[in-house]
Amino acid sequence: MQTPKTRQTIPLILGVLLLFMLALMGQSGADAAASAAANQGEYHTFLPIVLRPGETPPGSGAFRTYAYSDATVLPPNEFLKPQLVAQKQTLCTGAITPHTLSLAQALQNGWNYLTHQVGAANLTAFRSAPEVATADAAQAFAMAAMMDNRPDGALAGLLLAHERAPQSRIILINAAGMFVSLDMPNEALALLNAAQNLPDDQATPMGIPAAELAANTRGYALLRQGQWAAAEAVLRPLVEANTELAEARLNLSQALLCQNKDEQATYFYRAGSRRQLRDEVRDGEEIEGIRLPPEQTLNRSAGQLFTLPPLGVMNTPGQAQSAANHYHALVMDSIQRSGICQQLIDANIEARSERPLPGAITWQRFNDLYITAYRAEYEPDIQALYLDAAAQEEALAELIDQQDEEFLELYELYPDPDAFIGACRSTVTQQLAEMLPAYFEFEDLLEAYTSAKYAAMTGTAANLSDVLNHEYVSLLIEDSMETDVAWRLHVIGSQANRTAANWAICEGAEENVVNQPSEPAYERAPRCPAGLTRGKMAIKFLNMIQIKANCEVLEVEVSGPTLLTIFGQVTVDFRNKTTTFFAGGKINAPTGLAELSINEGFYIRTGAGGVTDVGMKVSSSVDVGVGQFAGVVDGPEMEFGVAPAVEYLGTLIPPGP
């Protein structure tokens, strides 16, 4: 156990955005509150904010970006700092030699790279394809390519978009982001320098000024060149101005770490691990100031209750031996259940390993939910309950120490055997009467802890749709609960054995205790109930991408495979890098299916395993009906931004199962 910003309209992309909000992030705690209070008045949802009757809608800038990672428990700094320091050998070496390029040279290097990757014929076919005939379409293709885990295709789309709109600053900034993510920082800096000489197009993807995206990308490029102090000089003003870019905080952390400023590096790493800074959300306790309560990103209303099974407790010293035997049998039953559970876990892992890997977003969502469920016991409110139970166990141990001293004194006080036997029986009887209330208080506190823990764990698991994924997490939960069942048995069992031994010394008569069946009942949460998802979702946009989502399962189908499959081979090493795309816009839906008036945005962060982080930022209302949803996307305009960042989690987050 542990102790522990005006925005341009982007209609072409918006079909994805609603989906990512509802399906990738789950409901926010505000959504859950609205659902729970549906019959208590008219509530208006400004996701992720819910307004109660009579409240004033929030103003500009009042909306936040959430991600599942915002609710992940990070270790205290005393453990986090050494883990970061241990990664210096990897993070602070392997720099790319800086050299200055012109814009033309950088662009040509990009096309040369792509020619090497996919071949001249394929690249020529791509450049003349009707799907990328305009700058907007080429940018949309870049987004599609990133969603399909094809960064080479994303770079090609952005380079082509620049050819179609050479005066667009945001396109150059985005392309620079892709260059640096492909380990081409010199090219990235050339594009950023050129972008500074173009008119400001006032682009603000996700409400974030393009200038902030450019500064973060410049800082990241300098990191890839090993210019730590220069990177800090670019990134620190951005971070201290409270940018929404978590990536900038992570990048600053690396710049500091590689200058041996370990304390500051740890601080900014922790801040960068959260897209939403904790000081903007007032409710709930927090770990070191920035972790969001899970209810801000997850609907855990489908969590199940857990009750400790009956044991049958000894009431007299004579029943102690019979009770001790019973508790020992229950311990063996618990061990057997844990063994069976582990076999089922192994079988589940094998079954999942034999099927095709899911898409990167599905895989990451599963891992986020799995980690959040498994670490529920580390959440502050649940941790407090655990500490209460542990403190009572300690108080019980102190009482036992006193009683042991009292018992030993009997040998000196009553040298006469007959007198000793009488005093012994009286003392053991009295001590049992004193011990049981202290034990029952421990049991009550343990039940409060296990009930809260199980509800949080299963409530998180309810956000899983896939049968095997849900089974896996449910089995892990049950195995964890067995630890608590065994904890209880250890405490009462040791008292029974102690009392039995002392009673034997007193030559007291043995009695049988009334044994009760004591197998715990683990009721699993339902898989992806409609109340959590508001029904399955499907949206198609650009006649290119169709997205379907159901809880953690997200499928992306590209209807123009010939174009995308040009970029089938990806050789980029994302080991220490991520790229985040931001987008925002407007969507209209057919009458009867949904009523939407949304200006929103989302981001996708890619890393070593593909897409590693997905989030949503919303600035208006939505009310989506239950059932199949088909989005209609209008307008020819779009805008998105690239914000590369380092990602050096090391062993902080356990590998996915």
C-alpha positions in Angstrom: 0.0 0.0 0.0 1.1 3.5 -0.6 1.4 6.7 1.4 1.6 8.7 -0.9 -7.4 33.6 -27.4 -10.2 35.3 -31.5 -10.3 32.2 -33.4 -10.8 31.6 -37.1 -13.6 29.3 -38.2 -12.5 25.8 -39.2 -15.6 24.1 -40.5 -13.9 21.3 -42.5 -12.4 19.6 -39.4 -15.2 20.0 -36.9 -16.8 16.7 -37.5 -13.8 15.2 -35.7 -14.0 17.6 -32.9 -17.4 16.7 -31.5 -16.4 13.1 -31.7 -13.2 13.6 -29.8 -14.9 15.5 -27.1 -17.6 12.9 -26.5 -15.7 9.8 -27.3 -12.0 10.4 -26.7 -12.3 12.3 -23.5 -15.4 10.9 -21.9 -17.8 13.1 -20.0 -16.4 15.8 -17.8 -17.4 16.0 -14.2 -19.6 18.9 -15.2 -21.4 16.7 -17.7 -22.1 14.2 -15.0 -23.5 16.9 -12.8 -25.8 18.0 -15.6 -27.0 14.4 -16.1 -27.6 13.9 -12.5 -29.6 17.1 -12.2 -31.7 16.7 -15.3 -34.9 17.0 -13.5 -33.9 19.8 -11.2 -34.2 22.7 -13.6 -32.8 23.8 -17.0 -29.1 23.4 -17.1 -27.0 24.8 -20.0 -23.8 22.9 -20.8 -20.8 25.0 -21.9 -18.5 22.0 -22.1 -16.8 21.3 -19.9 -18.8 23.8 -17.8 -22.4 23.3 -16.7 -24.5 26.4 -15.8 -27.2 26.1 -13.2 -30.5 28.0 -13.7 -29.9 31.8 -13.4 -26.1 31.6 -13.8 -24.3 33.8 -16.4 -22.6 32.1 -19.3 -18.8 32.2 -19.1 -16.9 34.8 -21.0 -14.1 34.5 -23.6 -11.1 32.6 -22.3 -13.1 30.8 -19.6 -12.8 27.4 -21.4 -10.3 24.8 -20.7 -8.6 21.9 -22.4 -8.9 18.5 -20.7 -7.1 15.3 -21.2 -7.2 11.9 -19.4 -3.6 12.5 -18.5 -4.7 15.4 -16.4 -6.1 12.9 -13.9 -3.1 10.6 -13.8 -1.3 10.4 -10.5 2.4 11.4 -10.6 4.8 10.4 -7.9 5.9 13.0 -5.4 8.9 15.1 -6.4 11.2 13.2 -4.1 10.7 10.2 -6.4 10.1 12.1 -9.7 13.3 14.1 -9.6 15.7 11.1 -9.5 13.7 9.5 -12.3 14.2 12.5 -14.5 17.9 12.9 -13.6 18.5 9.3 -14.5 17.4 10.1 -18.1 20.0 12.8 -18.8 22.2 10.4 -20.6 19.5 9.9 -23.2 17.9 13.3 -23.3 21.0 15.4 -23.3 23.0 13.6 -26.0 22.6 12.9 -29.7 22.2 16.5 -30.7 22.0 17.4 -34.4 24.7 19.8 -35.6 23.3 23.3 -36.2 23.7 24.9 -39.6 21.8 27.8 -41.2 19.5 27.1 -44.2 17.5 29.4 -46.4 13.8 28.8 -46.8 14.3 27.4 -50.3 17.0 25.0 -49.0 14.8 23.8 -46.2 11.8 23.2 -48.4 13.9 21.3 -50.9 15.4 19.2 -48.1 11.8 18.3 -47.1 10.9 17.2 -50.6 14.2 15.3 -50.9 13.4 13.5 -47.7 9.9 12.6 -48.9 11.3 11.4 -52.3 13.6 9.1 -50.4 10.8 7.8 -48.3 8.1 7.2 -50.9 9.7 7.4 -54.3 9.6 10.2 -56.9 6.7 8.6 -58.9 4.5 8.4 -55.8 5.3 11.9 -54.7 4.6 13.3 -58.2 1.2 11.5 -58.1 0.5 13.0 -54.7 1.3 16.5 -55.8 -1.1 16.3 -58.7 -4.0 14.6 -56.8 -7.3 16.5 -56.8 -7.7 15.8 -53.1 -4.9 18.3 -52.3 -5.6 20.8 -55.1 -6.0 23.7 -52.6 -4.2 24.9 -49.6 -7.1 24.1 -47.4 -7.4 20.6 -48.8 -3.7 20.0 -48.4 -3.9 21.0 -44.8 -6.9 18.7 -44.3 -4.9 15.9 -45.8 -2.1 16.6 -43.4 -4.5 16.3 -40.5 -5.9 13.0 -42.0 -2.3 11.7 -42.4 -1.5 12.4 -38.8 -4.7 10.7 -37.7 -3.7 7.7 -39.8 -0.2 7.7 -38.1 1.6 8.9 -41.3 3.8 11.9 -40.3 5.5 11.8 -43.7 2.1 12.3 -45.3 1.5 15.2 -42.9 4.7 16.9 -43.9 3.9 16.4 -47.6 0.5 18.0 -47.1 1.9 21.0 -45.3 4.7 21.5 -47.9 2.1 21.4 -50.6 -0.2 23.7 -48.7 2.7 26.2 -48.6 3.1 26.0 -52.3 -0.6 26.7 -52.7 -0.6 29.6 -50.1 3.0 30.9 -49.8 2.0 34.0 -47.8 0.4 31.9 -45.0 2.4 32.2 -41.8 0.5 29.5 -39.9 1.3 27.0 -42.7 5.0 27.6 -42.4 4.8 27.3 -38.6 2.9 24.0 -38.9 5.4 22.7 -41.4 8.2 23.7 -39.0 6.5 21.6 -36.3 6.5 18.6 -38.6 10.1 19.1 -39.6 11.4 19.2 -36.0 9.3 16.1 -35.2 11.1 14.3 -38.0 14.4 15.2 -36.5 15.1 18.1 -39.0 15.5 21.1 -36.6 17.7 23.1 -39.0 14.9 23.0 -41.6 12.3 23.9 -38.9 14.3 27.0 -37.9 14.6 28.1 -41.5 10.8 28.0 -41.9 10.2 29.8 -38.6 12.6 32.5 -39.6 10.8 32.9 -42.9 7.4 33.0 -41.1 8.5 36.0 -39.1 8.8 38.0 -42.4 5.3 37.2 -43.5 2.1 39.3 -42.6 0.5 38.1 -39.4 -2.6 36.1 -40.5 -4.0 36.2 -37.0 -4.3 32.5 -36.8 -5.2 31.2 -33.4 -5.6 27.4 -33.5 -7.5 26.3 -30.3 -7.4 29.9 -29.2 -3.6 29.7 -29.0 -1.8 32.5 -30.9 0.4 31.2 -33.8 3.2 33.1 -32.2 3.1 30.8 -29.2 3.1 27.8 -31.4 6.1 29.2 -33.3 8.0 30.0 -30.1 7.5 26.5 -28.7 8.6 24.9 -32.0 11.7 27.1 -32.0 12.5 26.1 -28.5 12.1 22.4 -29.4 14.3 22.8 -32.5 17.0 24.3 -30.3 16.7 21.3 -28.0 17.3 19.0 -30.8 20.4 21.0 -31.6 21.6 20.6 -28.1 21.4 24.4 -27.4 19.9 24.1 -23.9 20.4 27.7 -22.8 19.1 29.1 -26.0 16.1 26.9 -25.8 15.5 28.0 -22.2 15.7 31.7 -23.3 12.9 31.1 -25.9 10.7 28.8 -23.8 10.8 30.4 -20.3 9.0 33.7 -21.3 6.4 31.6 -23.1 5.8 29.4 -20.0 5.9 32.3 -17.6 3.2 34.0 -19.7 0.9 31.1 -18.8 0.6 29.6 -22.3 -1.9 26.8 -22.7 0.8 24.7 -24.4 1.7 22.0 -22.0 4.3 21.1 -24.5 6.2 24.3 -23.8 6.4 23.3 -20.1 7.8 19.9 -21.0 10.3 21.4 -23.4 11.5 23.9 -20.8 11.9 21.1 -18.4 14.3 19.3 -20.7 16.3 22.5 -21.3 16.7 22.9 -17.6 17.5 19.3 -16.9 20.3 19.3 -19.5 21.8 22.4 -17.7 21.6 20.5 -14.4 18.9 22.7 -13.0 17.1 19.7 -11.7 14.7 21.2 -9.2 13.3 23.6 -11.8 13.2 20.8 -14.4 11.2 18.6 -12.0 8.7 21.5 -11.4 8.1 22.2 -15.1 8.0 18.5 -15.9 5.1 18.0 -13.5 3.4 21.1 -14.8 3.9 19.9 -18.4 2.4 16.6 -17.7 -0.9 18.3 -17.3 -2.6 20.1 -20.1 -5.0 21.8 -17.6 -3.3 23.5 -14.7 -4.9 22.7 -11.4 -5.2 26.2 -10.1 -8.1 26.8 -12.6 -10.2 24.2 -11.0 -11.1 24.9 -7.4 -13.0 21.8 -6.2 -11.3 18.8 -4.8 -8.1 17.9 -3.2 -4.9 17.8 -5.2 -1.5 16.2 -5.3 1.2 18.8 -5.4 -1.1 21.5 -6.8 -2.0 20.5 -10.3 -3.7 17.2 -10.7 -7.3 17.4 -11.8 -9.8 15.2 -10.1 -10.7 12.3 -12.4 -14.4 13.5 -12.4 -13.2 16.4 -14.5 -12.4 14.0 -17.4 -14.3 10.8 -16.6 -17.9 9.9 -15.8 -17.6 7.4 -13.0 -21.3 7.2 -12.1 -21.5 3.5 -13.1 -19.1 2.5 -10.3 -20.2 -0.5 -8.2 -20.4 -0.9 -4.4 -18.2 -3.3 -2.5 -18.9 -4.7 1.0 -16.5 -6.7 3.1 -17.9 -10.2 3.5 -19.0 -11.5 6.9 -16.3 -13.3 8.9 -17.8 -14.6 12.1 -15.9 -13.1 14.9 -14.9 -14.8 18.2 -16.9 -13.6 21.2 -15.1 -15.5 23.9 -11.4 -16.6 24.3 -12.5 -20.2 24.0 -13.6 -19.5 20.4 -10.2 -18.1 19.4 -8.6 -21.3 18.2 -11.7 -22.2 16.1 -11.8 -18.7 14.7 -8.1 -18.8 14.0 -8.5 -22.0 12.0 -11.4 -20.4 10.1 -9.4 -17.3 9.3 -6.5 -19.4 8.1 -8.9 -21.3 5.7 -10.2 -17.9 4.5 -6.6 -16.8 3.8 -6.0 -19.9 1.8 -9.2 -19.2 -0.1 -8.0 -15.7 -0.9 -4.7 -17.0 -2.1 -6.5 -19.5 -4.4 -8.8 -16.7 -5.7 -5.7 -14.6 -6.5 -4.1 -17.5 -8.3 -7.2 -18.1 -10.4 -7.5 -14.4 -11.1 -3.9 -14.3 -12.2 -4.5 -17.2 -14.6 -7.5 -15.3 -16.0 -5.3 -12.2 -16.4 -2.6 -14.2 -18.3 -5.3 -15.8 -20.5 -6.7 -12.3 -21.2 -3.3 -10.9 -22.1 -2.7 -13.9 -24.5 -6.1 -13.4 -26.1 -5.5 -9.7 -26.7 -2.0 -10.4 -28.0 -3.4 -12.7 -30.7 -5.7 -10.2 -32.2 -4.6 -7.2 -34.4 -3.4 -4.2 -32.4 -6.1 -1.5 -32.1 -5.6 2.0 -33.4 -3.2 4.2 -31.6 -5.9 6.4 -30.1 -7.9 3.4 -28.9 -4.8 1.8 -27.4 -3.9 5.0 -25.6 -7.4 5.6 -24.3 -7.4 2.1 -23.0 -4.1 2.6 -21.2 -5.2 5.9 -19.8 -8.3 4.3 -18.4 -6.5 1.3 -17.1 -3.9 3.4 -15.3 -6.5 5.7 -13.8 -8.5 2.7 -12.6 -5.5 0.8 -11.2 -4.2 3.9 -9.4 -7.5 4.9 -7.9 -6.3 4.0 -4.4 -3.7 6.8 -4.8 -6.3 9.5 -5.3 -6.2 12.0 -2.5 -9.7 11.4 -1.1 -9.3 7.6 -1.2 -5.8 7.8 0.1 -7.1 9.7 3.1 -9.5 6.8 3.8 -6.7 4.3 3.5 -4.5 6.3 5.9 -7.4 6.4 8.4 -7.6 2.6 8.3 -3.8 2.2 8.6 -3.8 4.6 11.5 -6.4 2.5 13.3 -4.4 -0.7 12.6 -1.4 1.0 14.3 -3.6 2.0 17.2 -4.7 -1.6 17.5 -1.1 -2.7 17.5 -0.3 -0.3 20.3 -3.1 -1.7 22.3 -1.9 -5.3 21.8 1.6 -4.3 22.9 0.1 -3.0 26.1 -1.9 -6.2 26.6 1.1 -8.4 26.0 3.0 -6.5 28.7 0.0 -7.0 31.1 -0.1 -10.7 30.3 3.6 -11.2 31.0 3.3 -9.5 34.3 0.9 -12.2 35.4 3.8 -14.6 35.8 5.3 -12.3 38.4 2.1 -11.4 40.1 0.7 -14.9 40.5 3.4 -17.4 41.2 0.8 -19.9 42.5 -0.4 -22.0 39.5 -4.1 -22.0 40.6 -4.1 -18.3 41.2 -2.3 -17.7 37.9 -4.9 -19.7 36.0 -7.8 -17.7 37.4 -6.0 -14.4 36.8 -4.9 -15.5 33.3 -8.5 -16.4 32.2 -9.8 -13.2 33.6 -7.1 -11.1 31.9 -7.5 -12.8 28.5 -11.3 -12.4 28.6 -10.9 -8.7 29.5 -8.3 -8.1 26.8 -10.5 -9.7 24.2 -13.3 -7.4 25.2 -11.0 -4.4 24.9 -9.5 -5.5 21.6 -12.7 -6.2 19.6 -14.1 -2.6 19.6 -10.7 -1.4 18.3 -10.7 -4.1 15.6 -14.3 -3.3 14.6 -13.3 0.4 14.2 -10.5 -0.7 11.9 -12.9 -2.9 10.0 -15.4 0.0 9.5 -12.6 2.3 8.3 -11.3 -0.5 6.0 -14.8 -0.9 4.5 -15.1 2.9 3.9 -11.8 2.7 2.1 -12.5 -0.4 0.0 -16.0 0.8 -0.9 -14.7 4.1 -2.2 -11.7 2.5 -4.0 -13.9 -0.1 -5.7 -16.5 2.4 -6.8 -13.8 4.6 -8.3 -12.0 1.7 -10.0 -15.1 0.1 -11.5 -16.5 3.5 -12.4 -13.4 4.1 -14.5 -13.7 0.6 -16.0 -17.2 1.3 -17.1 -15.7 3.7 -19.7 -14.4 0.6 -21.5 -16.3 -0.9 -24.4 -14.1 -3.7 -25.7 -14.9 -7.0 -24.0 -11.4 -8.1 -23.4 -10.2 -4.6 -22.3 -13.1 -4.4 -19.8 -12.4 -7.9 -18.6 -8.7 -7.2 -18.1 -9.2 -4.1 -16.0 -12.0 -5.7 -14.1 -9.7 -8.7 -13.2 -6.9 -6.3 -12.1 -9.4 -4.5 -9.9 -10.5 -7.8 -8.3 -7.0 -8.9 -7.7 -6.3 -5.5 -6.0 -9.3 -5.9 -3.8 -8.1 -9.3 -2.7 -5.1 -7.5 -1.2 -7.5 -5.6 1.0 -9.5 -8.7 1.9 -6.2 -10.3 3.0 -5.3 -7.3 5.0 -8.4 -7.6 7.0 -7.8 -11.4 7.5 -4.2 -10.7 8.6 -5.3 -8.3 11.3 -8.1 -10.4 12.8 -6.3 -13.6 12.2 -3.2 -12.5 14.2 -5.5 -11.5 17.1 -7.2 -14.8 17.0 -4.0 -16.7 17.1 -2.6 -14.5 19.9 -5.8 -14.9 22.0 -5.9 -18.7 21.4 -2.2 -19.1 22.5 -2.8 -17.1 25.6 -6.0 -19.0 26.3 -4.2 -22.3 26.0 -1.7 -21.0 28.6 -4.7 -20.3 30.8 -5.8 -23.9 30.3 -9.2 -22.6 29.1 -11.7 -24.8 27.4 -12.1 -24.5 23.6 -15.4 -23.6 22.0 -16.5 -23.7 18.4 -17.2 -20.4 16.6 -20.1 -20.1 14.1 -18.3 -20.0 10.8 -19.8 -18.0 8.0 -19.1 -18.2 4.2 -16.8 -15.3 3.5 -16.2 -15.1 -0.3 -16.2 -11.5 -1.5 -18.6 -10.5 -4.2 -17.1 -8.4 -7.0 -19.9 -6.9 -9.1 -18.3 -5.6 -12.3 -19.4 -2.3 -13.8 -21.3 -2.5 -17.1 -19.3 -2.1 -20.3 -19.7 1.4 -21.8 -23.4 2.0 -20.8 -25.3 4.5 -22.9 -25.5 6.9 -19.9 -21.8 7.4 -20.2 -21.5 7.8 -24.0 -24.9 9.3 -25.1 -24.8 6.6 -27.8 -22.3 5.6 -30.4 -21.0 8.3 -32.7 -19.9 8.4 -36.3 -18.8 11.4 -38.4 -17.4 11.7 -41.9 -15.8 14.8 -43.3 -14.0 15.8 -46.5 -15.2 12.6 -48.0 -11.9 11.4 -46.7 -12.1 10.4 -43.1 -14.8 8.6 -41.1 -14.5 8.4 -37.4 -16.5 6.0 -35.2 -16.3 6.0 -31.4 -17.7 4.0 -28.6 -16.1 4.6 -25.2 -12.4 3.8 -25.6 -12.8 2.2 -29.0 -12.1 4.7 -31.8 -11.9 3.7 -35.4 -10.5 5.9 -38.2 -11.3 4.9 -41.7 -9.7 6.7 -44.7 -11.9 6.5 -47.7 -9.1 7.7 -50.0 -6.6 4.9 -49.2 -4.6 5.2 -52.4 -3.5 8.7 -51.6 -2.6 7.9 -48.0 -1.0 4.6 -48.6 1.7 6.4 -50.6 3.1 7.3 -47.2 3.1 3.7 -45.9 6.6 3.6 -44.5 7.4 5.8 -41.4 11.0 5.8 -40.4 10.9 8.7 -38.0 12.2 8.0 -34.5 9.7 9.5 -32.0 11.6 8.2 -29.0 11.9 11.5 -27.3 9.5 13.6 -29.2 5.9 14.3 -29.7 3.8 16.5 -32.0 0.6 18.0 -31.0 -2.0 19.2 -33.5 -4.7 21.7 -32.6 -7.8 22.4 -34.5 -11.1 24.2 -34.0 -14.2 25.2 -35.9 -18.0 24.8 -36.3 -20.3 22.0 -37.1 -24.0 21.8 -38.2 -26.0 18.6 -37.9 -29.2 17.4 -39.5 -32.4 18.5 -37.7 -33.7 15.8 -35.3 -30.3 14.1 -34.7 -28.7 16.9 -32.7 -28.8 20.5 -31.9 -25.4 22.0 -32.1 -23.9 25.4 -31.8 -20.2 24.7 -31.2 -16.9 26.5 -31.5 -14.4 24.0 -30.2 -11.0 22.5 -30.8 -9.0 19.4 -30.1 -5.4 18.3 -30.1 -3.7 15.1 -30.9 -0.2 14.5 -29.5 1.8 11.8 -31.2 4.7 9.9 -29.8 6.6 6.6 -29.8 3.5 4.5 -30.0 1.5 6.7 -32.3 -1.1 9.0 -31.0 -0.4 9.3 -27.3 -2.7 12.1 -26.0 -6.0 13.5 -27.2 -8.0 16.3 -25.8 -10.8 18.7 -26.5 -11.4 22.4 -25.8 -15.0 23.7 -26.2 -16.4 27.2 -26.1 -20.1 26.8 -26.7 -23.0 24.5 -26.0 -24.0 21.1 -27.2 -26.9 18.7 -26.7 -26.5 15.5 -28.5 -29.3 13.0 -28.6 -28.9 9.3 -27.9 -28.4 7.0 -30.8 -26.4 7.0 -34.1 -25.1 10.4 -35.0 -24.1 11.5 -38.5 -22.3 14.8 -38.8 -22.6 17.2 -41.7 -19.6 19.4 -42.1 -19.9 22.7 -44.0 -17.5 25.3 -45.4 -14.1 25.3 -47.1 -11.9 26.8 -44.4 -9.7 25.1 -41.8 -6.9 25.9 -39.5 -4.7 23.8 -37.2 -1.4 24.2 -35.5 1.5 22.0 -34.6 3.1 22.2 -31.2 6.0 19.7 -30.9 7.2 18.7 -27.5 9.5 16.2 -25.8 8.1 13.3 -23.9 10.4 11.7 -21.4 8.1 9.8 -19.1 10.7 7.1 -18.4 9.3 4.7 -15.9 6.8 7.2 -14.5 3.9 5.7 -16.4 3.9 1.9 -16.5 3.9 0.3 -19.9 0.6 -0.7 -21.4 -0.4 -4.3 -20.8 
